[in-house]
Amino acid sequence: MGLAKMSTKTLTKTLISLALLSASLAGTAAFADPIASQDAVRYIGETATVTGRATLTFMPSGEIYIDLDGRNDSAPLSGFISRWNRPRFQDMSALNGKEIALSGRIDTFRGRPEIVLQDPGQIAAK
């Protein structure tokens, strides 16, 4: 009886490990095929890499907004760096006007697509 329980535990652990691996690989696949900023609205709730020309806005409160292919409400997607994460992101002004890619979960803020950026690895200059 002890062996049967051990086998069930082992099987359960294996299935959980496979499920976690599968989920992580699925997230990686979303990063593999970049989408244009204009298409971001169709991917809300998904993890993706979105490309476009960056316009940066540095707020007095410490936040940074990275708008792709527009500015403020005219941008199809924005990246957001909170004031608490800002120290992790160095030399951001160098990205202004450049073609970049932002990776992460596309959520909405005030009805517009947005990616919250917590790690510098979520930003790549092209």
C-alpha positions in Angstrom: 0.0 0.0 0.0 2.9 2.4 0.8 4.4 1.8 -2.7 1.0 2.6 -4.4 0.8 5.9 -2.5 4.4 6.7 -3.4 3.7 6.0 -7.1 0.7 8.3 -7.0 2.8 11.1 -5.4 5.5 10.6 -7.9 3.0 10.6 -10.8 1.4 13.7 -9.4 4.7 15.6 -9.1 5.6 14.6 -12.6 2.3 15.8 -14.0 2.7 19.1 -12.2 6.2 19.5 -13.5 5.1 18.8 -17.0 2.2 21.3 -16.7 4.5 24.0 -15.5 7.1 23.3 -18.2 4.3 23.4 -20.8 3.0 26.7 -19.5 6.5 28.3 -19.5 7.1 27.1 -23.1 3.8 28.5 -24.2 4.8 31.9 -22.8 8.1 31.7 -24.6 6.4 31.0 -27.9 4.3 34.2 -27.5 7.6 36.2 -27.3 9.0 34.5 -30.4 6.6 36.2 -32.9 6.6 40.0 -32.5 3.4 41.9 -33.3 3.0 45.5 -34.5 1.9 48.1 -31.9 -1.3 48.7 -33.9 -2.3 45.0 -33.4 -1.7 45.0 -29.6 -5.4 45.6 -28.9 -6.2 42.1 -30.3 -3.8 40.5 -27.8 -5.1 41.9 -24.5 -4.7 39.4 -21.8 -1.9 37.6 -23.6 1.9 37.7 -23.3 3.6 39.0 -26.5 6.4 41.1 -27.9 5.2 44.3 -29.4 7.3 46.5 -31.7 7.2 50.1 -32.6 9.0 53.5 -32.5 9.4 54.7 -28.9 8.4 58.0 -27.5 9.4 58.4 -23.8 7.7 60.5 -21.2 9.5 61.0 -17.8 7.0 62.0 -15.1 8.0 64.2 -12.2 6.7 61.5 -9.9 9.3 59.1 -11.2 7.2 56.9 -13.6 8.3 56.4 -17.2 5.9 55.9 -20.1 7.1 54.4 -23.3 4.6 55.0 -26.1 4.9 53.0 -29.3 4.1 54.6 -32.6 2.4 57.7 -31.1 2.2 59.8 -28.0 -0.2 59.6 -25.0 -3.7 58.6 -26.1 -2.7 58.4 -29.8 -0.2 55.6 -29.1 -1.6 52.1 -29.8 0.4 50.6 -26.9 2.3 52.0 -23.9 4.9 50.5 -21.7 4.8 51.6 -18.0 7.7 51.6 -15.6 6.7 52.5 -12.0 8.8 54.8 -9.9 9.7 51.8 -7.7 11.2 49.9 -10.7 12.8 52.9 -12.3 16.2 52.4 -10.7 16.5 49.1 -12.5 16.2 50.7 -15.9 19.4 52.6 -16.9 19.8 55.1 -19.7 16.2 55.0 -20.9 16.5 58.3 -22.8 18.7 56.5 -25.4 15.6 54.6 -26.6 13.6 57.8 -27.5 12.9 57.8 -31.2 14.3 54.3 -31.7 12.5 51.1 -33.0 12.1 48.9 -29.9 10.3 45.8 -28.7 8.4 45.5 -25.4 7.7 42.0 -24.1 5.1 41.1 -21.4 1.5 40.6 -20.6 -0.7 43.1 -22.5 -3.3 44.5 -20.1 -5.3 47.7 -20.3 -5.1 51.0 -18.5 -7.8 53.6 -19.1 -9.1 51.5 -22.0 -5.7 51.3 -23.9 -3.2 48.4 -24.2 -0.3 48.6 -21.8 2.6 46.4 -20.7 3.9 46.9 -17.2 7.6 46.7 -17.3 9.4 45.3 -14.3 12.6 44.1 -15.7 15.0 45.7 -18.2 15.0 42.4 -20.2 11.5 43.2 -21.3 12.9 46.0 -23.5 15.0 45.4 -26.6 16.3 48.0 -29.1 16.1 46.9 -32.7 
